[in-house]
């Protein structure tokens, strides 16, 4: 029985007891006459019914691998963590929203500033190329107020030098507490920073390496100091998610990924608290009575269960049977998109579709790894330089029937991308022309590049006649690698037919996912050993990832074959525009202008061809409300507001 019910019945018992005493006193008191007074009877009060528990069941496509925030949680785990930790920042509609903070720090509100600071030999700085180094003679640096390449200088080792340094203040909302009632303070955020900084932690070190100081200045305030030379466009996100120092500090950092208190039942500040993890089946959570939004009536449910269902057909059956209220996007529902649309039309379910920053790419082997040591007796050692001419790359884009792929394979629910940014992105350049399926134009561009139909038979590949760096007679027959997933096989069937209309032949190779994504130099993708390759690439945030195509991101022996620019594309103009954009702040004109320039260069050069956006799909019971499948947000970002039934009535 719930506490408030116990108190209610206790109150009723006291009332009955008091009423009884009063009645006895009245009966024993003297009366004016001997005529007995009529006694009054009343029906006993009806007991108050206990409200039925309001429960939510969310079905996930996989079991979380961990609930430890620094344990590289998978997508299913991130959905569960959103119920345990609310924020500290949300990304919604391509915007950041503060959750635990009173406001987003900014230059305009004074919580962020850029100061000119003196630097000395031997001190840590970020150099002109964005690397963390010790300042010494010969290091290329950006002196204070320098954001462009034309003001970079090489330090002589003696001249006094000042560089820009960012300082940012983060202010917690007052009165926050952990679910066990312990106050949540700035020290908990600094504790999280110390854990991430530990060599035994599993954490991305990029920001850590560029942080000079992260400290608490009072119970509700932390302050971040970047290294001199580090200008971070997303400085307002450099607040470390608080972790419960009062519970976790008793364990060595190396044990935190394994102990239950941090990996299976972590204490949070969000709307729900972990009660049970039944391995292989479900995780049950209950309402956090110390949630900082409890006074607003959140969360709406008394308990929340995450079930693990990997099979999409089973998940839809469980939704229809009422044993799942919501199907999380971790259940791969792509093949069931048409069925979900029919169920929605029949008011049997709600279907949610969105596209985000995850794109299916066709990589072009512009500079294979075999070119890294230069040509050796041209054409005999290395593959011919098929993609050096941008006309050839553009021709392939016009010869790819990407719209049919979207219509037939993806039920017309996504769009064909024009650049590396979605059309909804605030920095997307709407002036860039789309590249439709146009075989006639594609053939014209191939002709300009020197690829000719010498036998008059469109069914055979074109031959090189006057293609620069390609021996005459070389057929335009390309090796195409991807995984054997059903969706990708459907895609390659359509693309092979459309390319054939332009005289481009394909040799299709379907690999195991581990083989396709194996590290270089032996891996096909990161070893840059392909003509064409289909793969997926995306980001968790929504800052424009122009560095995907920067020359510094080319996987090679020098960087241990780590990098996103698998095509080997190099363009100094693109590199400069990308660097300038990343050195600017969002409210500065150079920020949008330089990102626009990278999109223009990308659309002209086509270092890779974006095929389609990867879909995110969710489904819910017909009377579900307040679920918003936002392209930039965790699908559970507002789980405290989810409801169904009467709670959804206007």
N, C-alpha and C positions, 0 to 999 in steps of 0.2 A: 504494500500500500504506500502511496506517495506521501511525503511529509505534509503537504497541505491538506490531504484528505484526513490524515490522522488528527491534525489540529482541528479540523471541522467537526469530526465526530466527538472529539474531546469537549469542544464547546457545547455541542448538543447535550452530552451527558451532564455537564455542569448545569445547564439550563434546566434539565429534568430534575436534578437534585435540588436546586434552589426552588423550583416550583413546588416540589413535594414538601419541603419545609414550610413554605408559605401556606400551603393547604392545611397542614397539621396545625399551625398556629391559629388559623382562622376557625378550625373546628373546635378548638379548645377554649376559645375566647367566650366570655359571657355574652348572652343575647338578650335583647329587650323583651322578647316574648317567648313562650314555650312552643310556639308554632315552628316546627322545623323548616328551615329554608330549603327550597328545592336545590338539589345538587345539579351542577352543570357538567355535562360530559362533552368532550371534544375528541375528534379522531386523532390518533397519534400521527405526528408528522411523517411524511414519506422520506425515507433515506435518500440522500443525494447520490445519484448514479456516478460511478467512477468513469471519467471520460476514457474512451477507447484510445489506446496508444496510437500516435500518428507516426508511422514508420515509412522510411524511404529505402528502396533497393535500387542500387546502381550496378549494372553489370559491365564488367571490364573484359577486355579481350585477352588479358594475361594476368598472372599473379605478379604483384610488385616484387622486384628483386630485393628491395630494402626500403625502409622508411628513414634511413640516415641521410640527411640532406647532402653530406659530402661523400656519399657512397655511390655516386653516379646513378641516381634512381632512374628507372625506365619510365616510359610514358604512363603506364598504369600506376606506378608509384607516385608520379607527380599529380595524378588525379586525386589519390588518397591524401597526399600531403596538403593539397589545397583545402581539405576539410579540417586539417589539424592546425595549419598555419595560414592565417588570412593575410596575404601580402608577403612582405611588408610594402611592396609596390605591385600594382596590377598594370598590365598592358591591355588596353581595350580600344578598339577602333583606331589603331595606329597612334595612340597617345598613352603616356604614362599617367597613372593616377596614384596618389599617396593613399595608403591604407593605415599604417601605423604612424606615419609622420603627419605633423600638422600641415605641412605644405611641401611641395617640391622645391628644393633649393634652386635659386636662379641668381644671375647677376643683377636682375632688376629688383628682386626683393632683398638683396644684400646678404643672403645666406651662401653665396658663392662669390669668389673674387679671384682675380689674376694679379699677382704681385710680381714685381721685378726683384729678384734676389741675387746676391753675389754668390758665385761658385768658385771653388778652389780646386787646384790640382789634387787628384786622388779621390775627389768626391764623386758619388754616384749621380749620374745624369742620364737623360734620354737624348741620344744624339740626333743628328739631322735625318737619319734614316729610320728613326723610331726604335733603335736598339738601346738597351740598358748597358752603359759602359762606365768606366772610371775616367774622369776627365784627365786628359794628358795632351801633351804637344802632338799636333797632327790630327786631333779628333775634329770631325766636321760637326759644327753645332749651329743652332739657331739662336742668335742673341735675343735679348728681350724685345718683344713686339715684332719679331720676324716669323711670318707664317708662310712665306713663299720661298721658292727655291733660289730666287735671285739675290736673297740677302744672307744665304748660308755663308759662314766663314770657317776657315780652318784655323783652330786656335794655335797661337805661337808658343804657348806655355808660360808667358810672362804678362801679357797685357791683361789688366783687370777685366773680368767678364761678368756680365749679369744676364740671367736667363729668366724666362717666365715660369712661375710656379702657381698651381691652382690650390686654393684652400676652400673647403666646402663644409658647411655646418648642417647637421641633420637633427631635427627636433622631434622627439617622440611625443605622442599624445599623452597627456597626464592620466594617471589612474589605471594604467594597463596592468594586467596580471596574467600569470601563467594559469593553466587550468586547475592546478592544485592550490591556487590562492596566493602563491608567492608573488610579490610585486615584480613586474618586468621592468628592467632599467637599462640604461645605456651600457652598464658593465656587461650585460648579457650579449650585446652586440660586439663589444671589444673582445669578449671571451670567444665568440664565433670567429673573429679575425685571428685570434691567437691559434685556434684549432686549424684554420685553413693554412696558416703560416707554418705549421709544424711539418717537418719533412716526411712524417708518416701519414699525413693526410692525403686524401684523394681529392685534389682541387686544381682548378685551372689557375696557373700561376701568372697569367698575363697581368692582371691588375695588381696582384700581390707584388710582383717584381717592380712595378711602377709606383708603389706606395711608399712614401717616406715615413709617414706617421699616421696611425689611426688611434684615437684616444677618446676617452670620456671626459667632458669638461664639467658636467654635473649629472645628476641622476637621470635626466631626460635628454641629454645632448651629447652627441659625438661629433668629432671633427676629423676630417680627412685631409691630409697634405700629400699632394702628388710630388714625384721627383721633378726637379727643375728640367724644363724642356718637354714635359708631358702635358699636352693639351687634350683633354678627353671630352668629346662632344656629349657623352652620356654621363658626365660627372655626377648628375643628380641620382644615379643608380648605385653609386659607390658606398652604399650603406649595407653593412653586413647583417644578414638576417639573424636576429637574436637567437641564441641557444641557451637552455637552462643551466646556467653556471652552478646553481645550488644543487643540481643533481648530477651533472656530467663531469664536474671538475674532479671528482673522486677517482675517475678512471684515466689511465694513460691514453693519449690520443690514439695510439695504435690499436687499442681495444674497442674504441667506440663503434667501428663498423660491425662488430660481432655481438656486443652485449645488447640484451633485449631493451634496456631502458632508452637506448638511442636508435636501434635499428628496427625494432618490432613494435614498441609501444611508447614512442616519444611523447613527452608532455609538450603541448603547444599553447597558443593563445587563441586559436581559431574557434569556430562554432562547435566542433565535435571533439570527443576524447576517445582514444582507442580503448576498447574493452576486451576484445578477443581477436586473435588471428588463428583461424583454423586452416592450417597449411593445406594448400591445394583446393580449397573450397571457398572461403570467404573471410572478410575482416568486418567485425561489427564495432561501431562507434556509438556513443551516446551523447546527448546534448551537454555542452559545456556551460554550466551555470555561472561560470566566471567570465564568460565571453563579453568583450567590451561593448557589444551591440545588443546584449540581452534585453536592456530596457526598451529597445525598439521592437521587441517581439521576435528576435532572431536567435537561433535558427528556428525554422518552422516545424521541424520533426523532432520527436523524442529519441529516435534511434535511426541510425543509418547503417545499412549493410552493403558492402561491396562484394559482389559475387564474381567468380572468375569463370568465364565462358569463352573459350577460344573459337568455337565453331559459329560462324555468323547465322547459319540457318537455325541452329539450336537457340541462339540468342533471340531471334525473332519469334520463335515459338514460345519462349518463356515470356517475352513481352506480351504476346497475344493472350497468354494464359494468366497474366497478372502477377507473375513471379519476378518480373523485372519491371520497374517503373521507368527506367531510363537506360538506354544503351549508349555507352561511352564510345567516342571515336577510336579508342584502341581496338575495338572490334572492327575488323576490316570488312565493311559493308559495301564496298565498291560494286561487287557483282550482284548485290541485292538492291541497287538503287532504283531500278524500275519497279520492283515489288513494293518497296517502301512508298514510292509515289502513288501506286495503286491503293495501298492501305490508307494513305492519307486522304485520297479522294473519297474512299469509302468510310472515312471517319473512324477507322480502326486503330489509327496511330498518328502521331505527328512525325514528320521527317524533317531533318535539318541538314542542309548542304552548304559548304563554304569552301573557299580556296584561299590559300595564304602564301607564305614565302617559300614553300617547298615546290620545287619545279623538277619535272622530268626533262633531262637534257640529252641532246645528241652532241657528244663531244667530237670535234674534228681534229685529227692528228696533224696539226699544222707543223709542229716541230717534234717529231718522235725523239725518244731518248738516244737513238743511234746517231742523231745529228750533233749531239753534245760535243763530240770530239772532232767535229768538222767532217766535210766530205772527203772521201779517200777514193781516188780514181772514180770520179763522179758516176753514179748510177750502178756501179758494180757492187759496192759494199752496202750502201744505204738504199732504203726505199725511195723511189722518185719523189720529187718535191711537189706532190699533187695539189696541195692546198695553199701554195704561196700566193697565188693570184686571188685577190678578194672576189673577183668575178665568179670563180669556181665555187667559192663558199656561198655567195649570194644565190647562185644558180641552184644549188642544192636546196636552199630554203624555199625557193619558188616551186621546186619540184616535189616537195614533201606535202602530202595532203593531210595536214595536221587537223583541219576542221572535220574531216571525215572520222579521224581517230576520236576526236572529242564527241562527235555525234553518235558514233556506233559503239565505242568502247566505254565512254564515260557518260552516256545518256544525255549529252548536251548540257551537262551541269557545270562545266568549267569553261574557261576561255583559252584561246591560243595566245600565249604571251608575245609581246613585241620586244621587250627588253628584259633585263634581269629583275625588274621591279613590277609588282602587280599594278594594274590600272587604278586600283583603289588607293594606292600608296600616295601620301601627300606630295612626295617628290617625283612622282611619275611624270614624264614629259609627254603631254598630250599631243604635241606637234609631230611626234615621230610617226612616220607612216607604217602601217601594218604590212606584212609580207604575206599575201594570200597564196593559195595554190594556183599557180599560173604556169603550166608547162611550156606554153609558147614563149613567155618571157624567160623562163629558165633555160630553154634551148638557145635563145638568142645570147644569153650571157655565156653559156658554154662555148658557143661559136666564137664570141669575142676573146675568150681565154685560149682558144686554139684547139678545142675538142670537136672533132668532126665526125659526121656520120658517113664514113667512106664507102660503105656497102649499100646505102639506101635502105637498110633493114632496121627499123626502130626497135626490133626485139633483141638486137645485139648491142653490146656496149660500144659507145663512141671510142675513137682512137685519138691519141695525141698526135697532132700534126705540127702545130707551132706553139706548143705550151712551154713556157720558160722552165728550164731545169728538169724537163721530163723528156726522155728519149722518144723520138718519133715512133709511132706504132704501139705505144703503151696503151692497153685498154683501160677504160674508166670502169674498172671492176674493183669494188671496195669491200674489204673485210669489215663486217658489222658484228660487234660483240654486245651481248647483254645477258641477263639471267633468263632462266626458262620459265619464269612465272607466267601464268595463263594470260594475264593482262598484257604483258610485254610481248608474248607471242602474237596476240591479236594485233597489237600495234605494229609489229614488224611486218606482218602480212600486208597491212594496208600501205605502209611506207614503201615496201619493196615494189608493190604494184605501181605506185605513183612515180617512183624514181625511174622505173623501167620505161615509162612514157617519155622520159627525157634522154634515154640512152645511157642510164647509169645502172650498172649491174651490182648485185650484192651477193656476198658469200656470208650467210648467217651462221653465227656461232653462239650457242646457248651454253652458258657456264653456270656452275654452282655459285651462289652469292659470295661465299668465302673466297673462291678463286677470282671472281671479278674484282673484288675489293681488296685483294691481297696487296701487301706493301711492295714497293719496288725494291730492287730493279726487276724482279721476276714477275710481279703482278701486272696484269694487262692494263688496268686503269692507271694506277699510280706509277707504274713503270713506264708509262707512255709508249705502249707497244700496240697501237691500233691505227686503223684508218678512220673508222667510225665506232662510237661506243655509246650506248644508252645507259644512263644512270640517273639517280635522284640526288639532289643536293638542296639543302635548305638551311635556315637559321632559326634559332629560338626567338630572337628579338626581331626588330624590324628596321634597324639601321641599314641603309643600303650597302650590300656586301660587294662593293666594286673591287675589293681586293681579291675576289674569286678569279679575276682575270689580270691581276698585276703580275709583272715579271718576277717579283720576289716570291710569288706563290707557286712557281713552277717546281714540281717534284723532281729532285735530282740528287745525286750522291752527296753534294755539298750540304743539303738540308735533310739528310736521312730519308729522302723520298717522301717528305711530308709537304703537302700543299694542294690547293684546290684548282690551280690553273693547269689541268692535265693536258690541255691542248698545246701548251708550250708557247702561247701567244705572247708577243712582245711588241709594245708600242710605247715609246717614251712619253708621248702626249697623254695617253691614257694613264700611265703611271703618275705623271705630274698632277693631272686633274684629280685622280683618286686621293693622292697624298694631300693636296690642298683642301679637298672636301673634308677629309678626316681630321685635319688640323683646325678647321673652322668650328665655331659653335652654332647651334641650330638657329639662333636669332641673328646671325651675321649673314650678310648677302652672299659671301663667298661659299657658304655652306650649300645652299640650293643651286647656285650657279655652277659650281664645279661638279656636283652630282649630275646636273643636267648635261654637262659636257661629256661625262663618262657614258651616259646613255646614248648620246649622239654617236660617239666613237664606236661604242659597242654595236649599234644597229648598222653602221657602215662596214665595220670589219668582220663582224660575226665570228668571234673566236670559238663560239659554240652556238648551237641552235636550240632555243627553248621550244620544247614540243608541246607541253601542256602543264597546267598546274595540277599538283596532286590534290585529290579531294579529301576533305574531312567530312565524315557523315556521322550523324547521331540520330537516334529515334527515341520517342517517348510515348507514354500512354496518352490517349486523346485529351484527357482533362489536365494535363501537366502545364505548369506555367512558370514564368520567370527564368526559363533556360534560354541562354543566348549563346549560340555557337559562333563566337567572334573569331575571325581569321588570325588575330594576333594574340589571343588570350588562351590561358589554360581553360579547357572546357568546363571545369568546376570553379571558375574564378568567383562566381557569386552563389556558391552552393548554399549559403545561409538563407537565401531568398527563395530557393526552390520550393514548390508546393504543388498540390493537386487537390481535386475535389472542391469542397466548399471554400477552402482558402483561396481559390482562384476566381471566386465570384466577384464581379465588379461592385 
